[in-house]
């Protein structure tokens, strides 16, 4: 018997597992009446963030943007909170000056961003 997967364990896939191309949402369904709508919709920018940055944003919102509270809840320093906010803004397209590949790799080396964050930045950099 197949074990049901909790909805919190499911993650939205945003890149094709075969060619790494961007995916889109093509069907919406109502769980109550089984109505289905076929369309092509872009994946919202928040869901294109790596899961750990999605969690960071949710923590930031839960803390009502109070960086000191985010520091305490996540056990990270003020500069790390600020760097993650910069990274979220960059990945969401809110920064005007994108980082070059070398700067991304240097941040990864210093432990300021995770491997998945660096991967996402590098993918966006080449797109």
OpenMM code with the backbone's topology and positions (N, CA, C; nanometers):
from openmm import Vec3, app, unit

residues = "UNK UNK UNK UNK UNK UNK UNK UNK UNK UNK UNK UNK UNK UNK UNK UNK UNK UNK UNK UNK UNK UNK UNK UNK UNK UNK UNK UNK UNK UNK UNK UNK UNK UNK UNK UNK UNK UNK UNK UNK UNK UNK UNK UNK UNK UNK UNK UNK UNK UNK UNK UNK UNK UNK UNK UNK UNK UNK UNK UNK UNK UNK UNK UNK UNK UNK UNK UNK UNK UNK UNK UNK UNK UNK UNK UNK UNK UNK UNK UNK UNK UNK UNK UNK UNK UNK UNK UNK UNK UNK UNK UNK UNK UNK UNK UNK UNK UNK UNK UNK UNK UNK UNK UNK UNK UNK UNK UNK UNK UNK UNK UNK UNK UNK UNK UNK UNK UNK UNK UNK UNK UNK UNK UNK UNK UNK UNK".split()
positions = [
    Vec3(0.0838, -0.1177, 0.0000),
    Vec3(0.0000, 0.0000, 0.0000),
    Vec3(0.0885, 0.1242, 0.0000),
    Vec3(0.0579, 0.2179, -0.0859),
    Vec3(0.1369, 0.3395, -0.0998),
    Vec3(0.1058, 0.4357, 0.0140),
    Vec3(0.2122, 0.4861, 0.0788),
    Vec3(0.1956, 0.5805, 0.1895),
    Vec3(0.1603, 0.7178, 0.1344),
    Vec3(0.0546, 0.7830, 0.1872),
    Vec3(0.0194, 0.9166, 0.1381),
    Vec3(0.1286, 1.0178, 0.1738),
    Vec3(0.1498, 1.1134, 0.0863),
    Vec3(0.2499, 1.2167, 0.1069),
    Vec3(0.1815, 1.3383, 0.1661),
    Vec3(0.2358, 1.3887, 0.2756),
    Vec3(0.1788, 1.5083, 0.3375),
    Vec3(0.1963, 1.6261, 0.2434),
    Vec3(0.0960, 1.7143, 0.2390),
    Vec3(0.1032, 1.8278, 0.1469),
    Vec3(0.2224, 1.9167, 0.1767),
    Vec3(0.2683, 1.9227, 0.3022),
    Vec3(0.3844, 2.0055, 0.3351),
    Vec3(0.5142, 1.9454, 0.2806),
    Vec3(0.5131, 1.8142, 0.2470),
    Vec3(0.6312, 1.7490, 0.1912),
    Vec3(0.6440, 1.7716, 0.0415),
    Vec3(0.5372, 1.8142, -0.0228),
    Vec3(0.5385, 1.8333, -0.1673),
    Vec3(0.6012, 1.9677, -0.2012),
    Vec3(0.6862, 1.9689, -0.3015),
    Vec3(0.7501, 2.0920, -0.3469),
    Vec3(0.7172, 2.1123, -0.4941),
    Vec3(0.6918, 2.2348, -0.5301),
    Vec3(0.6612, 2.2681, -0.6678),
    Vec3(0.7895, 2.2616, -0.7501),
    Vec3(0.7882, 2.1830, -0.8558),
    Vec3(0.9030, 2.1710, -0.9450),
    Vec3(0.8934, 2.2839, -1.0474),
    Vec3(1.0007, 2.3593, -1.0644),
    Vec3(0.9971, 2.4741, -1.1548),
    Vec3(1.0847, 2.4564, -1.2779),
    Vec3(1.1693, 2.3539, -1.2781),
    Vec3(1.2578, 2.3268, -1.3922),
    Vec3(1.2343, 2.1857, -1.4430),
    Vec3(1.2398, 2.1689, -1.5738),
    Vec3(1.2224, 2.0373, -1.6355),
    Vec3(1.3367, 1.9452, -1.5921),
    Vec3(1.3040, 1.8245, -1.5450),
    Vec3(1.4104, 1.7333, -1.5018),
    Vec3(1.4943, 1.6789, -1.6177),
    Vec3(1.4504, 1.6979, -1.7418),
    Vec3(1.5243, 1.6460, -1.8563),
    Vec3(1.6131, 1.7504, -1.9214),
    Vec3(1.5600, 1.8729, -1.9409),
    Vec3(1.6376, 1.9741, -2.0135),
    Vec3(1.6662, 2.0992, -1.9310),
    Vec3(1.6153, 2.1061, -1.8083),
    Vec3(1.6312, 2.2206, -1.7168),
    Vec3(1.5574, 2.3455, -1.7637),
    Vec3(1.4698, 2.3312, -1.8619),
    Vec3(1.3888, 2.4443, -1.9059),
    Vec3(1.2852, 2.4804, -1.8007),
    Vec3(1.2360, 2.6032, -1.8068),
    Vec3(1.1354, 2.6484, -1.7119),
    Vec3(1.0017, 2.5810, -1.7356),
    Vec3(0.9337, 2.5407, -1.6306),
    Vec3(0.8026, 2.4780, -1.6404),
    Vec3(0.6934, 2.5824, -1.6181),
    Vec3(0.5719, 2.5503, -1.6599),
    Vec3(0.4571, 2.6368, -1.6353),
    Vec3(0.3437, 2.5502, -1.5822),
    Vec3(0.2449, 2.6146, -1.5242),
    Vec3(0.1272, 2.5445, -1.4733),
    Vec3(0.0277, 2.5346, -1.5889),
    Vec3(-0.0216, 2.4145, -1.6149),
    Vec3(-0.1097, 2.3992, -1.7306),
    Vec3(-0.2492, 2.3482, -1.6957),
    Vec3(-0.2723, 2.3069, -1.5717),
    Vec3(-0.4065, 2.2584, -1.5362),
    Vec3(-0.4360, 2.2917, -1.3908),
    Vec3(-0.5561, 2.3433, -1.3706),
    Vec3(-0.6067, 2.3680, -1.2356),
    Vec3(-0.7268, 2.2780, -1.2163),
    Vec3(-0.7427, 2.2233, -1.0957),
    Vec3(-0.8544, 2.1332, -1.0699),
    Vec3(-0.9173, 2.1653, -0.9352),
    Vec3(-1.0496, 2.1565, -0.9303),
    Vec3(-1.1241, 2.1773, -0.8067),
    Vec3(-1.1402, 2.0429, -0.7365),
    Vec3(-1.0946, 2.0344, -0.6126),
    Vec3(-1.1046, 1.9104, -0.5363),
    Vec3(-1.2494, 1.8793, -0.4982),
    Vec3(-1.3331, 1.9825, -0.4901),
    Vec3(-1.4723, 1.9627, -0.4472),
    Vec3(-1.5612, 1.9082, -0.5581),
    Vec3(-1.5517, 1.9649, -0.6793),
    Vec3(-1.6459, 1.9243, -0.7849),
    Vec3(-1.5775, 1.8640, -0.9074),
    Vec3(-1.4477, 1.8510, -0.9049),
    Vec3(-1.3693, 1.7901, -1.0128),
    Vec3(-1.3674, 1.8733, -1.1410),
    Vec3(-1.3998, 2.0030, -1.1327),
    Vec3(-1.3854, 2.0913, -1.2481),
    Vec3(-1.2380, 2.1061, -1.2794),
    Vec3(-1.2038, 2.1053, -1.4095),
    Vec3(-1.0650, 2.1228, -1.4505),
    Vec3(-1.0557, 2.2369, -1.5507),
    Vec3(-0.9527, 2.3174, -1.5349),
    Vec3(-0.9289, 2.4298, -1.6242),
    Vec3(-0.7913, 2.4109, -1.6857),
    Vec3(-0.7869, 2.4052, -1.8188),
    Vec3(-0.6600, 2.3937, -1.8900),
    Vec3(-0.6196, 2.5315, -1.9396),
    Vec3(-0.4973, 2.5698, -1.9092),
    Vec3(-0.4434, 2.6990, -1.9488),
    Vec3(-0.2921, 2.6910, -1.9355),
    Vec3(-0.2233, 2.7969, -1.9679),
    Vec3(-0.0799, 2.8028, -1.9446),
    Vec3(-0.0544, 2.9247, -1.8576),
    Vec3(-0.0091, 2.8978, -1.7356),
    Vec3(0.0164, 3.0032, -1.6398),
    Vec3(0.1611, 2.9956, -1.5926),
    Vec3(0.2258, 3.1103, -1.5750),
    Vec3(0.3633, 3.1062, -1.5238),
    Vec3(0.3634, 3.0680, -1.3761),
    Vec3(0.4708, 3.0071, -1.3320),
    Vec3(0.4868, 2.9764, -1.1904),
    Vec3(0.5211, 3.1073, -1.1202),
    Vec3(0.4494, 3.1413, -1.0134),
    Vec3(0.4787, 3.2669, -0.9427),
    Vec3(0.6240, 3.2719, -0.8948),
    Vec3(0.6841, 3.3903, -0.8967),
    Vec3(0.8265, 3.4041, -0.8613),
    Vec3(0.8631, 3.3442, -0.7255),
    Vec3(0.7775, 3.3587, -0.6252),
    Vec3(0.8093, 3.3040, -0.4929),
    Vec3(0.8374, 3.1547, -0.5006),
    Vec3(0.7618, 3.0821, -0.5808),
    Vec3(0.7764, 2.9374, -0.5893),
    Vec3(0.8966, 2.8948, -0.6736),
    Vec3(0.9597, 2.9893, -0.7418),
    Vec3(1.0831, 2.9601, -0.8138),
    Vec3(1.2049, 2.9738, -0.7235),
    Vec3(1.1854, 3.0291, -0.6029),
    Vec3(1.2950, 3.0373, -0.5062),
    Vec3(1.3294, 2.8974, -0.4561),
    Vec3(1.4576, 2.8731, -0.4220),
    Vec3(1.4913, 2.7449, -0.3595),
    Vec3(1.4120, 2.7288, -0.2288),
    Vec3(1.3793, 2.6053, -0.1912),
    Vec3(1.2972, 2.5826, -0.0716),
    Vec3(1.3503, 2.6515, 0.0543),
    Vec3(1.4824, 2.6529, 0.0733),
    Vec3(1.5344, 2.7158, 0.1953),
    Vec3(1.5127, 2.8671, 0.1953),
    Vec3(1.5101, 2.9292, 0.0775),
    Vec3(1.4795, 3.0725, 0.0713),
    Vec3(1.3303, 3.0968, 0.0888),
    Vec3(1.2467, 3.0053, 0.0421),
    Vec3(1.1030, 3.0172, 0.0684),
    Vec3(1.0788, 3.0137, 0.2197),
    Vec3(1.1478, 2.9212, 0.2888),
    Vec3(1.1351, 2.9129, 0.4344),
    Vec3(1.1849, 3.0413, 0.5002),
    Vec3(1.2953, 3.0960, 0.4493),
    Vec3(1.3489, 3.2209, 0.5031),
    Vec3(1.2470, 3.3342, 0.4885),
    Vec3(1.1859, 3.3459, 0.3711),
    Vec3(1.0867, 3.4513, 0.3479),
    Vec3(0.9679, 3.4339, 0.4423),
    Vec3(0.9225, 3.3106, 0.4605),
    Vec3(0.8104, 3.2859, 0.5507),
    Vec3(0.8471, 3.3255, 0.6948),
    Vec3(0.9703, 3.2956, 0.7359),
    Vec3(1.0164, 3.3363, 0.8688),
    Vec3(1.0217, 3.4878, 0.8790),
    Vec3(1.0743, 3.5525, 0.7758),
    Vec3(1.0834, 3.6991, 0.7726),
    Vec3(0.9444, 3.7609, 0.7862),
    Vec3(0.8477, 3.7062, 0.7147),
    Vec3(0.7107, 3.7574, 0.7225),
    Vec3(0.6487, 3.7306, 0.8593),
    Vec3(0.6723, 3.6109, 0.9113),
    Vec3(0.6191, 3.5764, 1.0435),
    Vec3(0.6753, 3.6705, 1.1502),
    Vec3(0.8010, 3.7126, 1.1321),
    Vec3(0.8668, 3.8063, 1.2244),
    Vec3(0.8337, 3.9515, 1.1900),
    Vec3(0.7431, 3.9718, 1.0969),
    Vec3(0.6979, 4.1047, 1.0542),
    Vec3(0.8133, 4.1934, 1.0099),
    Vec3(0.9139, 4.1325, 0.9477),
    Vec3(1.0257, 4.2085, 0.8935),
    Vec3(1.1261, 4.2566, 0.9965),
    Vec3(1.1131, 4.2128, 1.1197),
    Vec3(1.2055, 4.2544, 1.2258),
    Vec3(1.3294, 4.1648, 1.2194),
    Vec3(1.4374, 4.2235, 1.1702),
    Vec3(1.5589, 4.1457, 1.1449),
    Vec3(1.6108, 4.0809, 1.2730),
    Vec3(1.6031, 4.1496, 1.3849),
    Vec3(1.6498, 4.0905, 1.5116),
    Vec3(1.5728, 3.9632, 1.5452),
    Vec3(1.4421, 3.9624, 1.5176),
    Vec3(1.3617, 3.8431, 1.5439),
    Vec3(1.3993, 3.7301, 1.4480),
    Vec3(1.4293, 3.7657, 1.3231),
    Vec3(1.4724, 3.6650, 1.2249),
    Vec3(1.6060, 3.6058, 1.2690),
    Vec3(1.6984, 3.6913, 1.3138),
    Vec3(1.8282, 3.6447, 1.3648),
    Vec3(1.8079, 3.5402, 1.4739),
    Vec3(1.7227, 3.5735, 1.5710),
    Vec3(1.6989, 3.4838, 1.6847),
    Vec3(1.6347, 3.3533, 1.6403),
    Vec3(1.5319, 3.3632, 1.5557),
    Vec3(1.4587, 3.2424, 1.5160),
    Vec3(1.5453, 3.1478, 1.4329),
    Vec3(1.6278, 3.2034, 1.3446),
    Vec3(1.7089, 3.1186, 1.2565),
    Vec3(1.8503, 3.0945, 1.3094),
    Vec3(1.8891, 3.1688, 1.4130),
    Vec3(2.0237, 3.1525, 1.4676),
    Vec3(2.1323, 3.1995, 1.3721),
    Vec3(2.1039, 3.3087, 1.2992),
    Vec3(2.2013, 3.3628, 1.2046),
    Vec3(2.2281, 3.5093, 1.2383),
    Vec3(2.3367, 3.5636, 1.1835),
    Vec3(2.3769, 3.7004, 1.2142),
    Vec3(2.2995, 3.8027, 1.1305),
    Vec3(2.3068, 3.9271, 1.1752),
    Vec3(2.2428, 4.0379, 1.1033),
    Vec3(2.2920, 4.0454, 0.9585),
    Vec3(2.4258, 4.0405, 0.9340),
    Vec3(2.4714, 4.0458, 0.7948),
    Vec3(2.4189, 3.9295, 0.7098),
    Vec3(2.4033, 3.8126, 0.7704),
    Vec3(2.3516, 3.6972, 0.6954),
    Vec3(2.2053, 3.7191, 0.6581),
    Vec3(2.1267, 3.7746, 0.7510),
    Vec3(1.9863, 3.8053, 0.7196),
    Vec3(1.9808, 3.9029, 0.6031),
    Vec3(2.0630, 4.0079, 0.6095),
    Vec3(2.0643, 4.1092, 0.5028),
    Vec3(2.1067, 4.0494, 0.3693),
    Vec3(2.2063, 3.9618, 0.3703),
    Vec3(2.2523, 3.8986, 0.2461),
    Vec3(2.1447, 3.8083, 0.1876),
    Vec3(2.0724, 3.7377, 0.2750),
    Vec3(1.9638, 3.6526, 0.2248),
    Vec3(1.8507, 3.7372, 0.1673),
    Vec3(1.8220, 3.8504, 0.2308),
    Vec3(1.7202, 3.9406, 0.1755),
    Vec3(1.7633, 3.9924, 0.0386),
    Vec3(1.8911, 4.0293, 0.0263),
    Vec3(1.9439, 4.0733, -0.1037),
    Vec3(1.9292, 3.9627, -0.2076),
    Vec3(1.9609, 3.8391, -0.1672),
    Vec3(1.9520, 3.7257, -0.2587),
    Vec3(1.8074, 3.7024, -0.3025),
    Vec3(1.7138, 3.7086, -0.2082),
    Vec3(1.5714, 3.6913, -0.2421),
    Vec3(1.5302, 3.7994, -0.3412),
    Vec3(1.5665, 3.9238, -0.3128),
    Vec3(1.5311, 4.0331, -0.4035),
    Vec3(1.5909, 4.0129, -0.5413),
    Vec3(1.7143, 3.9670, -0.5462),
    Vec3(1.7781, 3.9440, -0.6762),
    Vec3(1.7073, 3.8323, -0.7529),
    Vec3(1.6780, 3.7220, -0.6847),
    Vec3(1.6112, 3.6098, -0.7518),
    Vec3(1.4690, 3.6442, -0.7948),
    Vec3(1.4049, 3.7359, -0.7225),
    Vec3(1.2703, 3.7788, -0.7598),
    Vec3(1.2724, 3.8894, -0.8643),
    Vec3(1.3932, 3.9337, -0.9021),
    Vec3(1.4054, 4.0358, -1.0056),
    Vec3(1.3894, 4.1771, -0.9535),
    Vec3(1.4074, 4.1967, -0.8230),
    Vec3(1.3903, 4.3294, -0.7648),
    Vec3(1.5191, 4.4106, -0.7574),
    Vec3(1.6317, 4.3515, -0.7921),
    Vec3(1.7590, 4.4247, -0.7924),
    Vec3(1.7943, 4.4656, -0.9340),
    Vec3(1.8555, 4.5805, -0.9472),
    Vec3(1.8906, 4.6288, -1.0803),
    Vec3(2.0284, 4.5810, -1.1247),
    Vec3(2.1145, 4.5437, -1.0301),
    Vec3(2.2514, 4.5038, -1.0649),
    Vec3(2.2735, 4.3563, -1.0320),
    Vec3(2.2555, 4.2671, -1.1315),
    Vec3(2.2775, 4.1251, -1.1049),
    Vec3(2.4252, 4.0955, -1.0785),
    Vec3(2.4492, 3.9965, -0.9945),
    Vec3(2.5877, 3.9571, -0.9647),
    Vec3(2.6459, 3.8784, -1.0805),
    Vec3(2.7774, 3.8881, -1.0953),
    Vec3(2.8427, 3.8067, -1.1969),
    Vec3(2.8709, 3.6679, -1.1389),
    Vec3(2.9076, 3.5758, -1.2250),
    Vec3(2.9283, 3.4371, -1.1833),
    Vec3(3.0352, 3.4254, -1.0751),
    Vec3(3.1415, 3.5033, -1.0876),
    Vec3(3.2503, 3.4967, -0.9901),
    Vec3(3.2010, 3.5378, -0.8515),
    Vec3(3.1209, 3.6429, -0.8442),
    Vec3(3.0693, 3.6894, -0.7156),
    Vec3(2.9782, 3.5836, -0.6526),
    Vec3(2.8987, 3.5160, -0.7347),
    Vec3(2.8102, 3.4101, -0.6848),
    Vec3(2.8936, 3.2963, -0.6261),
    Vec3(2.9969, 3.2552, -0.6973),
    Vec3(3.0821, 3.1456, -0.6502),
    Vec3(3.1593, 3.1851, -0.5243),
    Vec3(3.2002, 3.3111, -0.5157),
    Vec3(3.2697, 3.3584, -0.3950),
    Vec3(3.1761, 3.3549, -0.2748),
    Vec3(3.0506, 3.3944, -0.2941),
    Vec3(2.9539, 3.3886, -0.1845),
    Vec3(2.9299, 3.2446, -0.1402),
    Vec3(2.9252, 3.1538, -0.2358),
    Vec3(2.9086, 3.0124, -0.2042),
    Vec3(3.0281, 2.9630, -0.1229),
    Vec3(3.1466, 2.9985, -0.1658),
    Vec3(3.2687, 2.9556, -0.0977),
    Vec3(3.2740, 3.0069, 0.0469),
    Vec3(3.2271, 3.1287, 0.0694),
    Vec3(3.2270, 3.1873, 0.2042),
    Vec3(3.1122, 3.1346, 0.2900),
    Vec3(3.0225, 3.0542, 0.2302),
    Vec3(2.9109, 2.9989, 0.3049),
    Vec3(2.7954, 3.0958, 0.3227),
    Vec3(2.7939, 3.2033, 0.2459),
    Vec3(2.6879, 3.3032, 0.2575),
    Vec3(2.5600, 3.2590, 0.1889),
    Vec3(2.5721, 3.1717, 0.0892),
    Vec3(2.4566, 3.1157, 0.0208),
    Vec3(2.4765, 2.9651, 0.0087),
    Vec3(2.3668, 2.8932, -0.0064),
    Vec3(2.3748, 2.7469, -0.0176),
    Vec3(2.4027, 2.7068, -0.1625),
    Vec3(2.4298, 2.5798, -0.1809),
    Vec3(2.4539, 2.5277, -0.3153),
    Vec3(2.3306, 2.5473, -0.4034),
    Vec3(2.2121, 2.5190, -0.3490),
    Vec3(2.0911, 2.5337, -0.4319),
    Vec3(2.0643, 2.6804, -0.4649),
    Vec3(2.0952, 2.7719, -0.3725),
    Vec3(2.0793, 2.9144, -0.4012),
    Vec3(2.1761, 2.9574, -0.5111),
    Vec3(2.3010, 2.9112, -0.5007),
    Vec3(2.4007, 2.9443, -0.6028),
    Vec3(2.3604, 2.8861, -0.7379),
    Vec3(2.3102, 2.7630, -0.7370),
    Vec3(2.2658, 2.6994, -0.8612),
    Vec3(2.1549, 2.7804, -0.9265),
    Vec3(2.0565, 2.8230, -0.8448),
    Vec3(1.9456, 2.9028, -0.8982),
    Vec3(1.9969, 3.0348, -0.9556),
    Vec3(2.0876, 3.1010, -0.8839),
    Vec3(2.1431, 3.2270, -0.9332),
    Vec3(2.2175, 3.2072, -1.0644),
    Vec3(2.2975, 3.1013, -1.0724),
    Vec3(2.3729, 3.0754, -1.1950),
    Vec3(2.2799, 3.0414, -1.3114),
    Vec3(2.1712, 2.9670, -1.2845),
    Vec3(2.0737, 2.9364, -1.3895),
    Vec3(2.0073, 3.0643, -1.4385),
    Vec3(1.9695, 3.1505, -1.3449),
    Vec3(1.9056, 3.2769, -1.3810),
    Vec3(2.0032, 3.3690, -1.4533),
    Vec3(2.1314, 3.3590, -1.4181),
    Vec3(2.2339, 3.4433, -1.4790),
    Vec3(2.2524, 3.4104, -1.6265),
    Vec3(2.2383, 3.2810, -1.6608),
    Vec3(2.2577, 3.2386, -1.7996),
    Vec3(2.1294, 3.2434, -1.8810),
    Vec3(2.0158, 3.2605, -1.8128),
    Vec3(1.8864, 3.2621, -1.8841),
    Vec3(1.8655, 3.3911, -1.9580),
] * unit.nanometer
topology = app.Topology()
chain = topology.addChain("A")
for resn in residues:
    res = topology.addResidue(resn, chain)
    for name in ("N", "CA", "C"):
        topology.addAtom(name, app.Element.getBySymbol(name[0]), res)
